């Protein structure tokens, strides 16, 4: 026989009441709840949270008939990057932000260029290869001019004999270049979402006197994202922590010790 009045071994009565009220108000999934409550209740484990919800009869969320099923990416190893560019506008003009994000580790790198040209696309890829501490085996891009030859030029002599400069950089580093299907932008949705996240945190929320201020804020945001942001997709770990765990298991994939990426006091 169990106790007459079951209670949590790691939560006080008031803490348990807070958890129950939080669930009833938000109806978040179990993992989302755990992520939000982790800072306030660090002793709370996933199993303890589940038992708490079961005791109060709120372990199951009401099913919605309007929910749409989202497809999942096939399992891949780290080193599979999504790359894209987007336009940023200030009163001084416009710039193009290039973004690369790893499908597995979510580690992100960004750079500003004056235009989305093929030379800038190739220059960005070279920066990405240098910035990531491990080997990159595949990049996925859209069909923009910065990443691939446009259909009307693919039968020309330049494309047949030289190829696009982005593809040449891929060949130099042993990287496979994949393209999204035309009119299927959601295939590259991971980097599209990152573009939106960056804009929501910068130009849609603040006014910048010049491009230098925007660039400094964007780079600071990306550093915080890579080293301090706990992501649900990574089981509430940071991208940097995932990389360090991979370093301990498979160091042969790495070019440098990832601990060298930690920002210093003058970074």
C-alpha positions as protocol buffer text, in pm:
chain_id: "A"
residue {
  index: 1
  type: UNK
  ca { x: 0 y: 0 z: 0 }
}
residue {
  index: 2
  type: UNK
  ca { x: 121 y: 350 z: -81 }
}
residue {
  index: 3
  type: UNK
  ca { x: 100 y: 660 z: 132 }
}
residue {
  index: 4
  type: UNK
  ca { x: -244 y: 789 z: 225 }
}
residue {
  index: 5
  type: UNK
  ca { x: -165 y: 1127 z: 73 }
}
residue {
  index: 6
  type: UNK
  ca { x: 96 y: 1102 z: -204 }
}
residue {
  index: 7
  type: UNK
  ca { x: 335 y: 1395 z: -226 }
}
residue {
  index: 8
  type: UNK
  ca { x: 652 y: 1490 z: -410 }
}
residue {
  index: 9
  type: UNK
  ca { x: 993 y: 1402 z: -263 }
}
residue {
  index: 10
  type: UNK
  ca { x: 1162 y: 1701 z: -427 }
}
residue {
  index: 11
  type: UNK
  ca { x: 890 y: 1969 z: -413 }
}
residue {
  index: 12
  type: UNK
  ca { x: 735 y: 2148 z: -121 }
}
residue {
  index: 13
  type: UNK
  ca { x: 357 y: 2186 z: -101 }
}
residue {
  index: 14
  type: UNK
  ca { x: 376 y: 2544 z: -227 }
}
residue {
  index: 15
  type: UNK
  ca { x: 613 y: 2450 z: -511 }
}
residue {
  index: 16
  type: UNK
  ca { x: 384 y: 2167 z: -620 }
}
residue {
  index: 17
  type: UNK
  ca { x: 87 y: 2405 z: -614 }
}
residue {
  index: 18
  type: UNK
  ca { x: 286 y: 2646 z: -834 }
}
residue {
  index: 19
  type: UNK
  ca { x: 363 y: 2369 z: -1085 }
}
residue {
  index: 20
  type: UNK
  ca { x: -2 y: 2264 z: -1102 }
}
residue {
  index: 21
  type: UNK
  ca { x: -120 y: 2622 z: -1150 }
}
residue {
  index: 22
  type: UNK
  ca { x: 143 y: 2679 z: -1420 }
}
residue {
  index: 23
  type: UNK
  ca { x: 24 y: 2371 z: -1607 }
}
residue {
  index: 24
  type: UNK
  ca { x: -343 y: 2467 z: -1589 }
}
residue {
  index: 25
  type: UNK
  ca { x: -275 y: 2822 z: -1708 }
}
residue {
  index: 26
  type: UNK
  ca { x: -39 y: 2739 z: -1994 }
}
residue {
  index: 27
  type: UNK
  ca { x: -115 y: 2375 z: -2090 }
}
residue {
  index: 28
  type: UNK
  ca { x: 240 y: 2349 z: -2220 }
}
residue {
  index: 29
  type: UNK
  ca { x: 387 y: 2007 z: -2310 }
}
residue {
  index: 30
  type: UNK
  ca { x: 594 y: 1829 z: -2046 }
}
residue {
  index: 31
  type: UNK
  ca { x: 936 y: 1918 z: -2191 }
}
residue {
  index: 32
  type: UNK
  ca { x: 840 y: 2283 z: -2240 }
}
residue {
  index: 33
  type: UNK
  ca { x: 723 y: 2303 z: -1879 }
}
residue {
  index: 34
  type: UNK
  ca { x: 1048 y: 2151 z: -1756 }
}
residue {
  index: 35
  type: UNK
  ca { x: 1249 y: 2405 z: -1953 }
}
residue {
  index: 36
  type: UNK
  ca { x: 1054 y: 2701 z: -1813 }
}
residue {
  index: 37
  type: UNK
  ca { x: 1061 y: 2571 z: -1454 }
}
residue {
  index: 38
  type: UNK
  ca { x: 1427 y: 2466 z: -1453 }
}
residue {
  index: 39
  type: UNK
  ca { x: 1564 y: 2799 z: -1326 }
}
residue {
  index: 40
  type: UNK
  ca { x: 1307 y: 2828 z: -1046 }
}
residue {
  index: 41
  type: UNK
  ca { x: 1311 y: 2459 z: -951 }
}
residue {
  index: 42
  type: UNK
  ca { x: 1652 y: 2315 z: -1048 }
}
residue {
  index: 43
  type: UNK
  ca { x: 1589 y: 2001 z: -842 }
}
residue {
  index: 44
  type: UNK
  ca { x: 1286 y: 1909 z: -1053 }
}
residue {
  index: 45
  type: UNK
  ca { x: 1344 y: 1615 z: -1289 }
}
residue {
  index: 46
  type: UNK
  ca { x: 1131 y: 1517 z: -1585 }
}
residue {
  index: 47
  type: UNK
  ca { x: 999 y: 1205 z: -1413 }
}
residue {
  index: 48
  type: UNK
  ca { x: 916 y: 1398 z: -1095 }
}
residue {
  index: 49
  type: UNK
  ca { x: 727 y: 1657 z: -1298 }
}
residue {
  index: 50
  type: UNK
  ca { x: 532 y: 1384 z: -1477 }
}
residue {
  index: 51
  type: UNK
  ca { x: 438 y: 1215 z: -1147 }
}
residue {
  index: 52
  type: UNK
  ca { x: 322 y: 1549 z: -1010 }
}
residue {
  index: 53
  type: UNK
  ca { x: 92 y: 1604 z: -1307 }
}
residue {
  index: 54
  type: UNK
  ca { x: -42 y: 1248 z: -1282 }
}
residue {
  index: 55
  type: UNK
  ca { x: -126 y: 1295 z: -912 }
}
residue {
  index: 56
  type: UNK
  ca { x: -338 y: 1597 z: -997 }
}
residue {
  index: 57
  type: UNK
  ca { x: -500 y: 1441 z: -1303 }
}
residue {
  index: 58
  type: UNK
  ca { x: -354 y: 1687 z: -1553 }
}
residue {
  index: 59
  type: UNK
  ca { x: -88 y: 1473 z: -1720 }
}
residue {
  index: 60
  type: UNK
  ca { x: -273 y: 1465 z: -2052 }
}
residue {
  index: 61
  type: UNK
  ca { x: -344 y: 1770 z: -2264 }
}
residue {
  index: 62
  type: UNK
  ca { x: -670 y: 1803 z: -2450 }
}
residue {
  index: 63
  type: UNK
  ca { x: -617 y: 1694 z: -2808 }
}
residue {
  index: 64
  type: UNK
  ca { x: -678 y: 1952 z: -3079 }
}
residue {
  index: 65
  type: UNK
  ca { x: -828 y: 1861 z: -3414 }
}
residue {
  index: 66
  type: UNK
  ca { x: -668 y: 2168 z: -3572 }
}
residue {
  index: 67
  type: UNK
  ca { x: -309 y: 2061 z: -3510 }
}
residue {
  index: 68
  type: UNK
  ca { x: -110 y: 2001 z: -3827 }
}
residue {
  index: 69
  type: UNK
  ca { x: 154 y: 1736 z: -3854 }
}
residue {
  index: 70
  type: UNK
  ca { x: 498 y: 1867 z: -3933 }
}
residue {
  index: 71
  type: UNK
  ca { x: 755 y: 1659 z: -4114 }
}
residue {
  index: 72
  type: UNK
  ca { x: 1087 y: 1579 z: -3955 }
}
residue {
  index: 73
  type: UNK
  ca { x: 1433 y: 1583 z: -4103 }
}
residue {
  index: 74
  type: UNK
  ca { x: 1597 y: 1248 z: -4154 }
}
residue {
  index: 75
  type: UNK
  ca { x: 1872 y: 1177 z: -3896 }
}
residue {
  index: 76
  type: UNK
  ca { x: 2209 y: 1321 z: -3995 }
}
residue {
  index: 77
  type: UNK
  ca { x: 2547 y: 1373 z: -3834 }
}
residue {
  index: 78
  type: UNK
  ca { x: 2664 y: 1714 z: -3723 }
}
residue {
  index: 79
  type: UNK
  ca { x: 2827 y: 1909 z: -4003 }
}
residue {
  index: 80
  type: UNK
  ca { x: 2506 y: 1942 z: -4208 }
}
residue {
  index: 81
  type: UNK
  ca { x: 2455 y: 2317 z: -4250 }
}
residue {
  index: 82
  type: UNK
  ca { x: 2160 y: 2524 z: -4369 }
}
residue {
  index: 83
  type: UNK
  ca { x: 2274 y: 2849 z: -4534 }
}
residue {
  index: 84
  type: UNK
  ca { x: 2069 y: 3146 z: -4648 }
}
residue {
  index: 85
  type: UNK
  ca { x: 2084 y: 3524 z: -4688 }
}
residue {
  index: 86
  type: UNK
  ca { x: 1832 y: 3795 z: -4608 }
}
residue {
  index: 87
  type: UNK
  ca { x: 1812 y: 4169 z: -4665 }
}
residue {
  index: 88
  type: UNK
  ca { x: 1834 y: 4416 z: -4377 }
}
residue {
  index: 89
  type: UNK
  ca { x: 1735 y: 4780 z: -4420 }
}
residue {
  index: 90
  type: UNK
  ca { x: 1825 y: 5091 z: -4223 }
}
residue {
  index: 91
  type: UNK
  ca { x: 1779 y: 5454 z: -4313 }
}
residue {
  index: 92
  type: UNK
  ca { x: 2139 y: 5450 z: -4442 }
}
residue {
  index: 93
  type: UNK
  ca { x: 2064 y: 5181 z: -4698 }
}
residue {
  index: 94
  type: UNK
  ca { x: 2060 y: 4803 z: -4702 }
}
residue {
  index: 95
  type: UNK
  ca { x: 2293 y: 4512 z: -4628 }
}
residue {
  index: 96
  type: UNK
  ca { x: 2268 y: 4137 z: -4671 }
}
residue {
  index: 97
  type: UNK
  ca { x: 2299 y: 3908 z: -4372 }
}
residue {
  index: 98
  type: UNK
  ca { x: 2431 y: 3558 z: -4447 }
}
residue {
  index: 99
  type: UNK
  ca { x: 2341 y: 3292 z: -4191 }
}
residue {
  index: 100
  type: UNK
  ca { x: 2464 y: 2934 z: -4144 }
}
residue {
  index: 101
  type: UNK
  ca { x: 2316 y: 2699 z: -3883 }
}
residue {
  index: 102
  type: UNK
  ca { x: 2401 y: 2335 z: -3815 }
}
residue {
  index: 103
  type: UNK
  ca { x: 2099 y: 2107 z: -3835 }
}
residue {
  index: 104
  type: UNK
  ca { x: 2219 y: 1894 z: -3540 }
}
residue {
  index: 105
  type: UNK
  ca { x: 2407 y: 2122 z: -3300 }
}
residue {
  index: 106
  type: UNK
  ca { x: 2221 y: 2447 z: -3390 }
}
residue {
  index: 107
  type: UNK
  ca { x: 2557 y: 2628 z: -3381 }
}
residue {
  index: 108
  type: UNK
  ca { x: 2517 y: 2947 z: -3585 }
}
residue {
  index: 109
  type: UNK
  ca { x: 2747 y: 3181 z: -3774 }
}
residue {
  index: 110
  type: UNK
  ca { x: 2653 y: 3511 z: -3942 }
}
residue {
  index: 111
  type: UNK
  ca { x: 2829 y: 3774 z: -4155 }
}
residue {
  index: 112
  type: UNK
  ca { x: 2730 y: 4101 z: -4321 }
}
residue {
  index: 113
  type: UNK
  ca { x: 2789 y: 4177 z: -4690 }
}
residue {
  index: 114
  type: UNK
  ca { x: 2691 y: 4463 z: -4916 }
}
residue {
  index: 115
  type: UNK
  ca { x: 2509 y: 4235 z: -5164 }
}
residue {
  index: 116
  type: UNK
  ca { x: 2404 y: 3873 z: -5215 }
}
residue {
  index: 117
  type: UNK
  ca { x: 2648 y: 3808 z: -5499 }
}
residue {
  index: 118
  type: UNK
  ca { x: 2814 y: 3480 z: -5591 }
}
residue {
  index: 119
  type: UNK
  ca { x: 3154 y: 3608 z: -5471 }
}
residue {
  index: 120
  type: UNK
  ca { x: 3008 y: 3707 z: -5134 }
}
residue {
  index: 121
  type: UNK
  ca { x: 2835 y: 3369 z: -5107 }
}
residue {
  index: 122
  type: UNK
  ca { x: 3167 y: 3193 z: -5164 }
}
residue {
  index: 123
  type: UNK
  ca { x: 3347 y: 3426 z: -4921 }
}
residue {
  index: 124
  type: UNK
  ca { x: 3085 y: 3351 z: -4657 }
}
residue {
  index: 125
  type: UNK
  ca { x: 3127 y: 2976 z: -4702 }
}
residue {
  index: 126
  type: UNK
  ca { x: 3504 y: 3012 z: -4651 }
}
residue {
  index: 127
  type: UNK
  ca { x: 3436 y: 3204 z: -4328 }
}
residue {
  index: 128
  type: UNK
  ca { x: 3195 y: 2932 z: -4215 }
}
residue {
  index: 129
  type: UNK
  ca { x: 3453 y: 2659 z: -4276 }
}
residue {
  index: 130
  type: UNK
  ca { x: 3702 y: 2851 z: -4061 }
}
residue {
  index: 131
  type: UNK
  ca { x: 3448 y: 2935 z: -3788 }
}
residue {
  index: 132
  type: UNK
  ca { x: 3311 y: 2587 z: -3722 }
}
residue {
  index: 133
  type: UNK
  ca { x: 3539 y: 2370 z: -3506 }
}
residue {
  index: 134
  type: UNK
  ca { x: 3438 y: 2045 z: -3680 }
}
residue {
  index: 135
  type: UNK
  ca { x: 3426 y: 1921 z: -4037 }
}
residue {
  index: 136
  type: UNK
  ca { x: 3134 y: 2026 z: -4257 }
}
residue {
  index: 137
  type: UNK
  ca { x: 3013 y: 1753 z: -4491 }
}
residue {
  index: 138
  type: UNK
  ca { x: 2695 y: 1903 z: -4645 }
}
residue {
  index: 139
  type: UNK
  ca { x: 2540 y: 2245 z: -4700 }
}
residue {
  index: 140
  type: UNK
  ca { x: 2179 y: 2306 z: -4802 }
}
residue {
  index: 141
  type: UNK
  ca { x: 2091 y: 2634 z: -4978 }
}
residue {
  index: 142
  type: UNK
  ca { x: 1812 y: 2776 z: -5186 }
}
residue {
  index: 143
  type: UNK
  ca { x: 1848 y: 2849 z: -5558 }
}
residue {
  index: 144
  type: UNK
  ca { x: 1961 y: 3209 z: -5514 }
}
residue {
  index: 145
  type: UNK
  ca { x: 2230 y: 3360 z: -5734 }
}
residue {
  index: 146
  type: UNK
  ca { x: 2474 y: 3367 z: -5441 }
}
residue {
  index: 147
  type: UNK
  ca { x: 2470 y: 2987 z: -5419 }
}
residue {
  index: 148
  type: UNK
  ca { x: 2403 y: 2841 z: -5762 }
}
residue {
  index: 149
  type: UNK
  ca { x: 2390 y: 2933 z: -6130 }
}
residue {
  index: 150
  type: UNK
  ca { x: 2051 y: 3053 z: -6247 }
}
residue {
  index: 151
  type: UNK
  ca { x: 1865 y: 2823 z: -6492 }
}
residue {
  index: 152
  type: UNK
  ca { x: 1910 y: 3057 z: -6790 }
}
residue {
  index: 153
  type: UNK
  ca { x: 2289 y: 3044 z: -6751 }
}
residue {
  index: 154
  type: UNK
  ca { x: 2335 y: 2673 z: -6678 }
}
residue {
  index: 155
  type: UNK
  ca { x: 2392 y: 2586 z: -7042 }
}
residue {
  index: 156
  type: UNK
  ca { x: 2666 y: 2846 z: -7086 }
}
residue {
  index: 157
  type: UNK
  ca { x: 3037 y: 2777 z: -7118 }
}
residue {
  index: 158
  type: UNK
  ca { x: 3122 y: 2937 z: -6783 }
}
residue {
  index: 159
  type: UNK
  ca { x: 2898 y: 2698 z: -6593 }
}
residue {
  index: 160
  type: UNK
  ca { x: 2998 y: 2389 z: -6792 }
}
residue {
  index: 161
  type: UNK
  ca { x: 3373 y: 2438 z: -6752 }
}
residue {
  index: 162
  type: UNK
  ca { x: 3416 y: 2644 z: -6436 }
}
residue {
  index: 163
  type: UNK
  ca { x: 3098 y: 2600 z: -6238 }
}
residue {
  index: 164
  type: UNK
  ca { x: 2960 y: 2834 z: -5977 }
}
residue {
  index: 165
  type: UNK
  ca { x: 3222 y: 2974 z: -5739 }
}
residue {
  index: 166
  type: UNK
  ca { x: 3019 y: 2852 z: -5438 }
}
residue {
  index: 167
  type: UNK
  ca { x: 3037 y: 2496 z: -5573 }
}
residue {
  index: 168
  type: UNK
  ca { x: 3410 y: 2534 z: -5630 }
}
residue {
  index: 169
  type: UNK
  ca { x: 3461 y: 2629 z: -5265 }
}
residue {
  index: 170
  type: UNK
  ca { x: 3251 y: 2327 z: -5164 }
}
residue {
  index: 171
  type: UNK
  ca { x: 3475 y: 2106 z: -5379 }
}
residue {
  index: 172
  type: UNK
  ca { x: 3790 y: 2253 z: -5220 }
}
residue {
  index: 173
  type: UNK
  ca { x: 3672 y: 2148 z: -4875 }
}
residue {
  index: 174
  type: UNK
  ca { x: 3503 y: 1819 z: -4963 }
}
residue {
  index: 175
  type: UNK
  ca { x: 3154 y: 1953 z: -4896 }
}
residue {
  index: 176
  type: UNK
  ca { x: 2841 y: 1825 z: -5069 }
}
residue {
  index: 177
  type: UNK
  ca { x: 2615 y: 2107 z: -5191 }
}
residue {
  index: 178
  type: UNK
  ca { x: 2243 y: 2037 z: -5193 }
}
residue {
  index: 179
  type: UNK
  ca { x: 1970 y: 2268 z: -5323 }
}
residue {
  index: 180
  type: UNK
  ca { x: 1610 y: 2305 z: -5212 }
}
residue {
  index: 181
  type: UNK
  ca { x: 1334 y: 2232 z: -5458 }
}
residue {
  index: 182
  type: UNK
  ca { x: 1207 y: 2543 z: -5639 }
}
residue {
  index: 183
  type: UNK
  ca { x: 905 y: 2696 z: -5463 }
}
residue {
  index: 184
  type: UNK
  ca { x: 969 y: 2481 z: -5154 }
}
residue {
  index: 185
  type: UNK
  ca { x: 1126 y: 2733 z: -4910 }
}
residue {
  index: 186
  type: UNK
  ca { x: 1021 y: 2530 z: -4605 }
}
residue {
  index: 187
  type: UNK
  ca { x: 1286 y: 2272 z: -4696 }
}
residue {
  index: 188
  type: UNK
  ca { x: 1538 y: 2527 z: -4566 }
}
residue {
  index: 189
  type: UNK
  ca { x: 1305 y: 2632 z: -4286 }
}
residue {
  index: 190
  type: UNK
  ca { x: 1563 y: 2595 z: -4011 }
}
residue {
  index: 191
  type: UNK
  ca { x: 1774 y: 2885 z: -4136 }
}
residue {
  index: 192
  type: UNK
  ca { x: 1463 y: 3079 z: -4240 }
}
residue {
  index: 193
  type: UNK
  ca { x: 1346 y: 3062 z: -3880 }
}
residue {
  index: 194
  type: UNK
  ca { x: 1688 y: 3175 z: -3758 }
}
residue {
  index: 195
  type: UNK
  ca { x: 1672 y: 3473 z: -3994 }
}
residue {
  index: 196
  type: UNK
  ca { x: 1337 y: 3566 z: -3842 }
}
residue {
  index: 197
  type: UNK
  ca { x: 1468 y: 3522 z: -3488 }
}
residue {
  index: 198
  type: UNK
  ca { x: 1763 y: 3754 z: -3556 }
}
residue {
  index: 199
  type: UNK
  ca { x: 1541 y: 4022 z: -3708 }
}
residue {
  index: 200
  type: UNK
  ca { x: 1293 y: 4004 z: -3419 }
}
residue {
  index: 201
  type: UNK
  ca { x: 1579 y: 4053 z: -3172 }
}
residue {
  index: 202
  type: UNK
  ca { x: 1743 y: 4339 z: -3363 }
}
residue {
  index: 203
  type: UNK
  ca { x: 1593 y: 4562 z: -3633 }
}
residue {
  index: 204
  type: UNK
  ca { x: 1230 y: 4491 z: -3537 }
}
residue {
  index: 205
  type: UNK
  ca { x: 1294 y: 4581 z: -3173 }
}
residue {
  index: 206
  type: UNK
  ca { x: 1560 y: 4856 z: -3177 }
}
residue {
  index: 207
  type: UNK
  ca { x: 1671 y: 5161 z: -3370 }
}
residue {
  index: 208
  type: UNK
  ca { x: 2037 y: 5168 z: -3479 }
}
residue {
  index: 209
  type: UNK
  ca { x: 2231 y: 5485 z: -3562 }
}
residue {
  index: 210
  type: UNK
  ca { x: 2454 y: 5302 z: -3811 }
}
residue {
  index: 211
  type: UNK
  ca { x: 2553 y: 4962 z: -3947 }
}
residue {
  index: 212
  type: UNK
  ca { x: 2830 y: 4924 z: -3691 }
}
residue {
  index: 213
  type: UNK
  ca { x: 2579 y: 4929 z: -3405 }
}
residue {
  index: 214
  type: UNK
  ca { x: 2355 y: 4674 z: -3578 }
}
residue {
  index: 215
  type: UNK
  ca { x: 2649 y: 4445 z: -3654 }
}
residue {
  index: 216
  type: UNK
  ca { x: 2778 y: 4462 z: -3294 }
}
residue {
  index: 217
  type: UNK
  ca { x: 2434 y: 4381 z: -3151 }
}
residue {
  index: 218
  type: UNK
  ca { x: 2376 y: 4096 z: -3398 }
}
residue {
  index: 219
  type: UNK
  ca { x: 2712 y: 3935 z: -3321 }
}
residue {
  index: 220
  type: UNK
  ca { x: 2646 y: 3968 z: -2946 }
}
residue {
  index: 221
  type: UNK
  ca { x: 2305 y: 3804 z: -2993 }
}
residue {
  index: 222
  type: UNK
  ca { x: 2457 y: 3513 z: -3188 }
}
residue {
  index: 223
  type: UNK
  ca { x: 2727 y: 3464 z: -2922 }
}
residue {
  index: 224
  type: UNK
  ca { x: 2458 y: 3449 z: -2652 }
}
residue {
  index: 225
  type: UNK
  ca { x: 2258 y: 3207 z: -2866 }
}
residue {
  index: 226
  type: UNK
  ca { x: 2553 y: 2972 z: -2922 }
}
residue {
  index: 227
  type: UNK
  ca { x: 2692 y: 2973 z: -2569 }
}
residue {
  index: 228
  type: UNK
  ca { x: 2405 y: 3052 z: -2333 }
}
residue {
  index: 229
  type: UNK
  ca { x: 2066 y: 2977 z: -2486 }
}
residue {
  index: 230
  type: UNK
  ca { x: 1909 y: 2647 z: -2381 }
}
residue {
  index: 231
  type: UNK
  ca { x: 1712 y: 2505 z: -2672 }
}
residue {
  index: 232
  type: UNK
  ca { x: 1422 y: 2262 z: -2656 }
}
residue {
  index: 233
  type: UNK
  ca { x: 1546 y: 2086 z: -2972 }
}
residue {
  index: 234
  type: UNK
  ca { x: 1871 y: 2008 z: -2786 }
}
residue {
  index: 235
  type: UNK
  ca { x: 1695 y: 1881 z: -2472 }
}
residue {
  index: 236
  type: UNK
  ca { x: 1748 y: 2219 z: -2307 }
}
residue {
  index: 237
  type: UNK
  ca { x: 2121 y: 2226 z: -2371 }
}
residue {
  index: 238
  type: UNK
  ca { x: 2315 y: 2504 z: -2541 }
}
residue {
  index: 239
  type: UNK
  ca { x: 2467 y: 2453 z: -2888 }
}
residue {
  index: 240
  type: UNK
  ca { x: 2813 y: 2489 z: -2734 }
}
residue {
  index: 241
  type: UNK
  ca { x: 2744 y: 2217 z: -2477 }
}
residue {
  index: 242
  type: UNK
  ca { x: 2627 y: 1979 z: -2750 }
}
residue {
  index: 243
  type: UNK
  ca { x: 2948 y: 2045 z: -2942 }
}
residue {
  index: 244
  type: UNK
  ca { x: 3162 y: 1984 z: -2633 }
}
residue {
  index: 245
  type: UNK
  ca { x: 2982 y: 1655 z: -2565 }
}
residue {
  index: 246
  type: UNK
  ca { x: 3048 y: 1548 z: -2924 }
}
residue {
  index: 247
  type: UNK
  ca { x: 3414 y: 1646 z: -2880 }
}
residue {
  index: 248
  type: UNK
  ca { x: 3452 y: 1402 z: -2590 }
}
residue {
  index: 249
  type: UNK
  ca { x: 3289 y: 1118 z: -2787 }
}
residue {
  index: 250
  type: UNK
  ca { x: 3425 y: 1169 z: -3140 }
}
residue {
  index: 251
  type: UNK
  ca { x: 3726 y: 1404 z: -3134 }
}
residue {
  index: 252
  type: UNK
  ca { x: 3835 y: 1284 z: -3479 }
}
residue {
  index: 253
  type: UNK
  ca { x: 3556 y: 1492 z: -3635 }
}
residue {
  index: 254
  type: UNK
  ca { x: 3704 y: 1815 z: -3503 }
}
residue {
  index: 255
  type: UNK
  ca { x: 3967 y: 2047 z: -3645 }
}
residue {
  index: 256
  type: UNK
  ca { x: 4027 y: 2228 z: -3314 }
}
residue {
  index: 257
  type: UNK
  ca { x: 3932 y: 2193 z: -2950 }
}
residue {
  index: 258
  type: UNK
  ca { x: 3587 y: 2360 z: -2929 }
}
residue {
  index: 259
  type: UNK
  ca { x: 3675 y: 2513 z: -2591 }
}
residue {
  index: 260
  type: UNK
  ca { x: 3889 y: 2759 z: -2786 }
}
residue {
  index: 261
  type: UNK
  ca { x: 3565 y: 2915 z: -2913 }
}
residue {
  index: 262
  type: UNK
  ca { x: 3465 y: 3049 z: -2570 }
}
residue {
  index: 263
  type: UNK
  ca { x: 3446 y: 3429 z: -2594 }
}
residue {
  index: 264
  type: UNK
  ca { x: 3718 y: 3605 z: -2394 }
}
residue {
  index: 265
  type: UNK
  ca { x: 3689 y: 3928 z: -2193 }
}
residue {
  index: 266
  type: UNK
  ca { x: 3791 y: 4136 z: -2496 }
}
residue {
  index: 267
  type: UNK
  ca { x: 3594 y: 3948 z: -2762 }
}
